Amino acid sequence: MMKPSGLNCERENHDQTQLVTIYEEWAVVIALLTVGSSQTVVSIPPDQLLQPEKAGTGVSISRDKGLDESPSWPGHPRPVPSSIYASICRAAPYLPQLVIPVPFLVLAGLVTGLAYQPISSYGDGVLEGIALASTFWPFGFSAVLDASIRTIALFKAERGTKLSTLEVLLSSQALVSALKSPFVVRIFTFWTLILGFIWVISPAGGQAAYQTVRQTSLIETKIHDLMYSPAADIGLPFNRILWASSSNFGTQLGRIYAMFRAAISASNAIAQASNGSSPTFDAAIRGLGGADTAIAAARMDLWQNVRMPEITDLPGYNPKDPYRWLHVPTDRLVTYESLVGVPVRGIPQETPGNISFQLSTTYATLECSPWFNTTAWREKTPEALLIHRAVNSSITNEKRMGSNINGFQQIYMDTPSPLTGFNFSTKNHTSQGPITQGALVFGTRGNSTICDIGHIYVDVEIQCQREQRLGQMVCRSDKIRHSPAQPAPFPDNQMITKVNQTDPGAPAAGYFVAFLPWITSSYHSGNSSPLENYLADPARGIEGDAVALTDEYTRLPLKIFAQRLAMAMNTALRISYDMPSILAFTDLNITESTALTGMEPKYGSTTGSFTTSTAVYRVQYKWMGLYIASLVVMSVCAVANIVLRLIIRAPDFLTNVAALTRDSPYINVPSGGSTLDGEERSRLLRNRRLKIFDVHPERDVGHIAFADDMGQTTTKRFGVVDRVYT
């Protein structure tokens, strides 16, 4: 019966094995005889006699018996572990690499959550984490990618690949080497491009992590409805009912006194209308803390209401072109029409931000005549004044305003009396007839001047800013112009004392004007009052010499004096019109303060653009995309490394120096050990001395190899003249 072919193959293999065994035994005998007769001592292990290249070697190789005795060296053949447990054990050392991308992924989630969030300690902590991530990113990325490249090289080697592929893979385990290797080795493959691109992600990912978040300002604009008091269409803010009613006047007088005196004595009232006309102006500015401090303080009143500039005093003002917008200077102290500003309601509270709006308002202006002798004029017009009757020096202390006034005065003010038919003006001091324009007289015991009253209607653009939450809203007038709807100038028709005494408020204008000097009285005869001192020199504030007035006013240019007197007049008008809205101590609506004044105040309405600038974190999504892409590459490499390690069965020795000892005819190692990994082989052979030298020094043609540095008979140095090598 014919035997199966498989059995024939088995028998044939058995016969060949016996022949090899016999051949090995005879080889040992021949080797012993050769040792006995040779002059050169060469010790060749039996397991190397089958290697042709070792014949005639010039190196004496001494066997390290200690390795054979080591229990770790596989002295007997053994299978390559292929169980699931073995695969897991091979992949286990690389499992920690799966954790490396995790903190970077968590950080990416935290960064995404910061988008447009206000600055906070939590956000700052995330920024610190970003700084750390950008520092440690290259280390983590390199650890993952380096291991992955080694694994890919081993996987390719196990399945068979070109040497060029292995060379490219194993020489590209760092960014610089990956970029340098193609030019040094001069091997360009598909892997060259792939590895170069992936390694470039390392610095790109670190930079992307650092650039993912920046602090920026989130600009948001909302329109708010605003109110201000009073409306411009009422003309001057003149509370006729208050000044005509003794009851209302008596009720409000205490507040009027307090507020006017506070306004005129405030530090931001100093030096108004005195630049160039006061010898103490520079000293006053220094006393206020410098020009910048004085300029900023003068923009708002004592109660944080924004002041309106006196338009005719601004640089660039042209009366022939009154409706052109003028910028309010920010580098010089501006003269304002009043020491009290315009109250505005509806500005958002607490929130930091900027608001801009436009309002319209009206204020009084004066044009005064040259000074004339008081007594001579009074003698010619003994009945020309509404309140005062005296025709001599006692006119300044003529107390005809009732029991509400006290103290002493060195000035007087009054209006023409309609009952006697006088209508004096700057053009005619003694004229008679119907009163067609508001006028007043201001004087001392010695000299007087008559001033015509006019209105100036202006549109003003206001800019306000609050820098921090619960901070003060700081406002300033930015631009101003004459209101196009009104002529400039506009003759007054409000401050006229009417003939019809039954008309409510008929004598109000005269009472208001006559009361002005008593609003800040002196309580010592012969001493000037705070108002008198301020009119004489605002740079000195309410301080002054404790002596009688002489020529303090007549020495001033008429325009400067008229400007100062109009400022005092406008201050009193604004205070007495609607005191609660000026004070702004409560959230009282401007329209709800009618009971306090005895009349219905009119308010203006406007809209303001409130712009908030909130410091937030802004995620830069282009950098974030690059960061996420880098994380994906890192994560894929980490997972791929584990998967390939589970598949690979071959021992990993490609990147270890111990791999050079494998299958080398010039390095004596014990038999077996082909299943050892590179790390384990290096540990077992760690004491073996190796050297690069000519292993055939006795031959005419040498051979350079990596061999045992033990027991060699002779060596020759490299570079010997006429020495050549294979």
Protein Blocks (a to p, Z undefined) as FASTA:
>chain_A
ZZdfklmmmmmmmmmmmmmmmmmmmmmmmmmmmmmmpmbdcdddfklmmpmklgopabdc
dddfklmmpmkbcfbdcdddfbfklmmmmmmmmmmmmmmmmmmmmmmmmmmmmgopacdf
klmmmmmmmmmmmmmmmmmmmmmmmmmmmmmmmmmmmnopafklmmmmmmmmbfklmmmm
mmmnopacfklmmmmmmmmmmmmmmmmmmmmpccddddddddddddddddfklopaddfk
lmmpmklmmmmmmmmmmmmmmmmmpmklgopakghpacklmmmmmmnopjklmmmmmmpc
fkopacdddfklpghiafklmmbccdddfkbccddfbfbdcddehiaghiacdddddddd
ddddddddddddfklmmmmmmmlpfkbmcfbfklmmmcfebjkbgcjdfbdcddddfkno
pacdfklmkbgcddfbdcdddddfkbccdddddddddddddddddfbghiacddddfbdc
ddfkbccddddfklcccfblmbghklmmmmmmmmmmmmmccfbehiacfklmmmmommno
madcdbddfklmmmpcfklmmmmmmmmmmmmmmmmmommlmnomaccdfklmmmmnopac
dddddddddddddddddddfklmmmmmmmmmmmmmmmmmmmmmmmmpmbdcfklgfklmm
gopakbccdeehilpcfklmmmmmmmpccddddfblmbmbdcdddddfehiabdcdehia
hiacZZ
